[in-house]
Amino acid sequence: MSQRTAAEALSSQETCSRSEFQAQRARLEALLRDAGKAALQDADVSAGERRRAEMTLEQDIEHRLQRLILRAKGMVSEEMLVQHRREIPVDEIPDYAVTHLLVELGEEELHSGADQ
């Protein structure tokens, strides 16, 4: 991960707009979709299994995005507690406050998935 801490990501939320978050989320969603489709094309499975996998791909992408957002929020919450002794519940952290962490975590997940 970069040298930017989770607390810095939260404190810089003024510089992260909702539109920037949506753009980064859409970018990550497209990357996950492309990686999923590439994996399906490379897989040696029957046509029926391929169709089922394609149908569940969108659900899988949404679950992965939500998991990454929650993970980023958890990192910010933990960092705030450790560094500032101030607890911020995960559900009170706005999505756009974790834009940069989302990008980093998403890229890490894509790279780790490519390595497997």
C-alpha positions in Angstrom: 0.0 0.0 0.0 1.2 3.5 -0.5 2.7 5.7 2.2 -0.7 7.4 2.6 -2.4 6.3 5.8 -6.1 5.5 6.1 -6.5 8.5 8.5 -5.0 10.8 5.8 -7.5 9.5 3.4 -10.3 10.3 5.7 -8.9 13.8 6.6 -8.6 14.6 2.9 -12.2 13.7 2.2 -12.8 17.3 1.3 -10.6 16.8 -1.8 -12.5 13.6 -2.8 -15.8 14.3 -4.4 -18.7 12.0 -4.8 -18.3 12.2 -8.5 -14.6 11.2 -8.2 -15.7 8.2 -6.1 -18.3 7.2 -8.6 -15.8 7.5 -11.4 -13.2 5.4 -9.6 -15.8 2.8 -8.6 -17.0 2.6 -12.2 -13.4 2.2 -13.4 -12.7 -0.6 -10.8 -16.0 -2.2 -11.8 -15.0 -2.3 -15.4 -11.6 -3.7 -14.5 -13.2 -6.5 -12.4 -15.7 -7.2 -15.2 -12.9 -7.5 -17.8 -10.8 -9.8 -15.5 -13.9 -12.0 -14.9 -14.7 -12.2 -18.6 -11.1 -13.0 -19.4 -11.1 -15.8 -16.8 -14.3 -17.2 -18.2 -12.9 -17.3 -21.7 -9.7 -19.1 -20.5 -11.7 -21.6 -18.4 -12.2 -25.1 -19.8 -15.9 -25.5 -18.9 -19.1 -26.5 -20.7 -21.3 -23.9 -22.4 -24.0 -24.3 -19.7 -21.5 -23.6 -16.9 -20.1 -20.7 -18.8 -23.6 -19.1 -19.1 -24.3 -19.6 -15.4 -20.9 -18.0 -14.6 -21.6 -15.1 -16.9 -25.0 -14.5 -15.2 -23.4 -14.5 -11.7 -20.5 -12.3 -12.8 -22.4 -9.1 -12.2 -23.4 -10.2 -8.7 -19.9 -11.2 -7.9 -18.5 -7.9 -9.1 -21.0 -6.0 -6.9 -20.2 -8.1 -3.9 -16.5 -7.6 -4.4 -16.9 -3.8 -4.7 -19.0 -3.7 -1.5 -16.4 -5.8 0.3 -13.6 -3.5 -0.9 -15.5 -0.4 0.2 -16.2 -1.9 3.6 -12.5 -3.0 4.0 -11.3 0.5 3.1 -13.8 2.0 5.7 -12.6 -0.5 8.3 -9.0 0.6 7.7 -9.9 4.2 8.1 -11.8 3.6 11.2 -9.0 1.5 12.8 -6.4 4.1 11.8 -8.5 6.9 13.4 -8.8 4.9 16.6 -5.1 4.0 16.8 -3.7 7.5 15.8 -6.3 9.8 17.2 -8.0 7.7 19.8 -11.2 8.7 18.2 -13.6 5.9 17.1 -15.6 6.4 14.0 -18.1 3.7 13.2 -17.6 2.3 9.7 -21.2 3.1 8.7 -20.6 6.8 9.4 -17.7 7.0 7.0 -18.9 8.3 3.7 -18.0 6.2 0.6 -16.2 9.1 -1.1 -13.8 9.4 1.9 -12.2 6.1 0.9 -11.8 6.8 -2.8 -8.1 6.5 -2.9 -8.1 3.4 -0.7 -10.7 1.8 -2.9 -8.5 2.2 -5.9 -5.4 0.8 -4.1 -7.3 -2.2 -2.7 -9.0 -2.9 -6.0 -5.7 -2.8 -7.8 -4.2 -5.1 -5.2 -7.0 -7.5 -5.6 -6.8 -7.5 -9.4 -3.0 -8.2 -9.2 -3.4 -10.9 -6.6 -6.1 -12.5 -8.7 -3.9 -12.4 -11.8 -1.1 -14.1 -9.9 -3.3 -17.1 -9.0 
